[in-house]
Amino acid sequence: MKKLLALLLVGVLTMSLVGCGSTEEPAAETTEVETEVAETETEVAEEVELEGAVIVDGSGTVYPLMANIAEEYMVNEQENVSVQVGRAGSSAGFKKFIPGELNFADASRAIKDEEIAQLKENGYEMGTDIYEFVLAYDGLTMVINKDNTWATEMTKEEIINMYLASSNVTTWADIRSEWPAEEIKFYGPNENHGTYEFFYEVILGKEDMVASANLQQDYSTLVDLVANDVNAIAFFGFGYYVSNTDILQAVKVDFGNGPVEPNVETIGLDLDYAGFTRPVFTYLNVKYALEKPQVLDFAKYVVSFDGAKRLAGDNGFAPLPDAMYEEYQAQLDALK
């Protein structure tokens, strides 16, 4: 359509010049218009002809959002570009990203100082060669079995204490005396996941987790374990809970002002569920964005209103303020 309109414009201007019989440098004006048309055609051609692969791996928490963004991009923007999204876990993703094996690394926690040092050893500087983008906000969610009728509401302190080894909590009655004297089955993601690191480092304050905690690599395994055991409890990102509300229920958490249900309206750094809220990230290798047009184009889509902003809520995340996405767009537009 852009090409057709541009050609029609050339035709109208040409006929207008001929009809007026002007002798005052019409060739120069036509040449200028034709140049603009040629540039427009080139831009359109570049948009259409983008092809190749974009490689993304990392956080299982971020996976549903990034996979949805990739799907929308390939269907609506660039059908000849193949965006491959993995979910090895935040730490596992960084291990691939640091030596340059990935275009993007998704993470449900910020990159660590030691990982930044490793990037530097491989010739990458944060802020210059590596861009960090916050995609959205996630709420750490405690999930229980649908038939669990007693632990539907818990205080933040109760949740922390039950997962601490030092608290010696083994049964529900150890938390509240009126609850069943049944052994609690503790579950969560393993050390490959940023969710584990957030829970261990931020929520538990780096204190030892209960020894009986069964930590898994696959989130779908966690869902199945809790769905099939009335005494089970697990923690993971709100997005995975949203996808499994038919077989799981979320614990409402009291942070001091009454129980709060995790949802898109309460998750945020200054909202009611802020006590368990965290940002989730993607990291871009700028070298690939400069060398491969499809990588830069996808990066712009990821942080656009059509990308993370529009799709965050559909995948159980709270979107960022508009100004943050606009800032990221300007950062990418400045790449030459």
N, C-alpha and C positions, 0 to 999 in steps of 0.2 A: 504494500500500500504506500509506504514511504517513497519507493522508487517511482511508482505510477504518478503520484502527486508532483514529484520533482520534475518528471518529464513533461507533464502537462504545463507546469510553470514555465519551463523553457519554451514550449510551443506558444503560449500566450504572449510572452515577452517578445519573442521573435516576430510574430504577426503584428504586434503593436508597433514595433520599430519600423517594419516595412511599410505599414499603412500610413505612418506619419511622414515618411519620406525623409527622415532626419539624416543629416550628413555629419552630425557632431559626435564623432567617435562611438558609433553604435557597437562596433566590434569589441571594444574594450569592455562595455557593459555586459554584452552577451558572454564574453569569455569569463567574466567574473561569476556570472550566474552558473555557467557550465561547470566552472571549478567547484562551486558549492554543491552542485548536483553530483559531481563525481565523488566529492568527499562523502556526501550522504550515502551514495551507492556503496562506497567502500565500507562505511560503517555498518550498513545493513548486511553486506556480504560477510563481514567479519563476525557479526552476531550469528548468522545462519551457519557459518562454516566451522564454528567451534567444535572440536572433537577431542577424543582422548580420554584418559582416566583421571580421576581425583581419588586419592587414597586417604581414608580417615579410619582411625582406630582409637581405642581407649575406653572411656567410662561406659559401664553398662547402664548407669543411671541416665546419662545423657543420650544413650543410644536411641530410645524411642523418638526423642525430639529431632536428633540429627538425621535419623533414617527418614522421618517424615519430611524434613526440609529437602533432603536429597531426592526423594520421590517426586515432590512437587516441582523441583528444579528440572528434573529430567523430563517430566511430562509437559510442563508449561513453558520452560525456557530454552533448554538445550537438549534435544532428544538424542543428539550424537555424542554427548558426553556421558561417560559411565562413572557415577559416583559410588564408590565401594566403601560401605560403612561397617566397621567391625566393633566388637564390644569385649575386648580382652581384659578390660579393667584400667583404671587410671594409671596405676604404677606400671603395668605391663605395656600400656600405650606409650608412656614416656620412654621406656626402654627401647622401643622401636623408633620413636620420634627423634631422640637425641642424636643418633648416628645418621639421621637423614633418610630413614626408610619410609616416612610418612609425610604427606602434605599437611595434614591436620592431626592434632592429638586432642581428643575430648577428655575432660577431667571433671570429676565432681569435688575436687579440692584444688587449691592453688598449687602451682609448681613449687617445689621445695628448693632451698638454697643449694643443696648438694646436686640437684638435677640441673640447676642453672650453671653451676660450676662445671658439670660434665658437658653441657652444651658449649660452654666457652672453650673447653679442651678440644671440641670438634669444630671450632671456628665460628660459632654462632653467639651473637650478643643479643640479650633480651632488649626489646624496644627498637632494635635496628634490623636484625636478621630474624627475630622471632617476635610476633605480635600476640599479645594476650587479649582475648575478647571474653567478657562475661556474656553469656547467652541469656540467662534467666535466673530466677530464684527457685530453689527446691526446698521442700520441707521434709526433714527426716521423719519417717512415719513408723510408729510401732503398730504392728498388725497382729491380730489374734484370730482364733477360730470363730466361725459364725455361731457356734453353740456355746461359746464362752459368755456367760451372762453376768459375771462378777467383776471382771477387770476392764470394763468398757470405759472407765474413767480412772486416771491415775495422776498423781502429782509428778512434776519433773523429778523431784527428789526420790520418789519411790522407784521410778524407772532407772535412775542412775544407781541407786543402792542395790537393786535386784541384779544388775549386771556386774557389780563389783565383787571381786573374789573376797575382799576383806569383810564384806557384809554377811557372808555365810548364809545367804538366802537359798533355800533349796525347794521350798513349797510355797504355794500361794498364801497359806496361813502365816508364813513368816513375814509377809508384807502387811496383811491385815488379818487379825485373828478370826474374823467372821468368814473369811474366804476358805475354800476347800484345802484340806491338808494333803493335796496331791502334788507330786513332783513337777516342777516347772521344766519344760523343754526349751532351752534357750537356743535361738538360731540367729544367724546374720551372715553377711557376705564376708569372704576371706580377705587376706592382706593385699591381694592384687587390686582391690577396689578402693577408690577414694572415699566411699561411704563408710567403710570400715575405719579408715584413718581419721575421718571426721568424728566418728562416734568415739573412737579410742582416745584421740588427742584432745578434742574439744569438749565432748560431753562427759567422758570419764576422767578427763584431766591426766591422761597417760598412766592411770593406775591399772593394775592387772584386772583383766576381765575374768569372769567366772570360768573356772576350768572346764566345766561341762558344756560350754557353748559350742554348738556344732556350726562351724563356719564353712560356707559353700562358695564355689566359684560361680555357679549358675543361678541367676535369680529365679528362674522358673522352678528350680529344685526347691528353693526356699518357699515359694508359693505353695507347692504341693505338700511339703512337710507340715506347714501350718494348717492348710486346709483339711488335712487328714488326722489332726491331733488336737483335741479340745484343750489340752494343757500346754500347747505350744505358743510361743511368742517370738517375733522376729522384728528386725529393723531394716528398712531400706527406703529408697526415695519414694516420694508421693506418686510419681508417675507410674511406678509399677503397681502401686495399690489401686490407682484409678483404673488400670487395665484388668483388675481382678476383684472388683467390688462384689461380684456375684458369689464369690467363695470365701472372701475375707472381710473382716471389719477392722476399722482403724480405732485405736485407743484415743480418746479425747484427753488432752494433756492440760493440767492446771499449772500455769506458770506463776500463780499468785493471785489471779483475779477471776478464778473460776475456770472450769474445763473448756478447752478450745478444740474444735474439730479441725484437723488440717484440710484445707481446700485452697483454691486459687485466690479466694478473697481474703484469707487469713495469713497466707504465706507471704513473707516480705520482711525486709530488714527493720521496718518500723511498724509492723502490724502485730496482731494478737499472738501469732504463732512464731514470733521472732526468736524465741528461745531455742527452737530447733530448725531455724532457717539458715540456708547457706547459698552462696552463689555457685553456679556451675559454669564451666569454661570450655572454650576451644582455643587451641594454640595453632597459629599459622606459621609455616616455614616460608618466609618472605622470598627466599631464593627461588622456590618453585613458582610463587606468584608472579615473579618477574620473568621467568623463563617459559612458563606455560600459561597461555591466556585463559584456558579453562579453569585453572586453579584460582586465579584472581577473580574471574567472573563468578565462580561459585562462592568465594569468600564474600563478595559484595552481596550476593543473594542471602547468604546465611545471616548477616547482620542487618538485613533490610526489614521494612515493615511487612513485606510479603513472606519473609523467612521466619526468623525467631520470634519477632514481635507478634505476628498473626498466629503462629502455630504453637506458641508456648502453652497457652491455656488448654488447647486440645490434647496436650500430652502431659498434663498435670504439673505445669510450671507456671509461676507468676512472671509476666513480662517485665522488662526494665522500663524506666522512664524513657520517653521518646528521645530526649536529648542524648542519651548514651548511645543509642543506635545511630543517631545522626553524626555523633563524634566518630564512631567507628567507620562510617561511610566516608567521611572526609579524610580520614587516615588512609583508607585504601585508594581513594581517588587521587591522592597525592603521589602514589607510586607511578613511576615512569619506566 
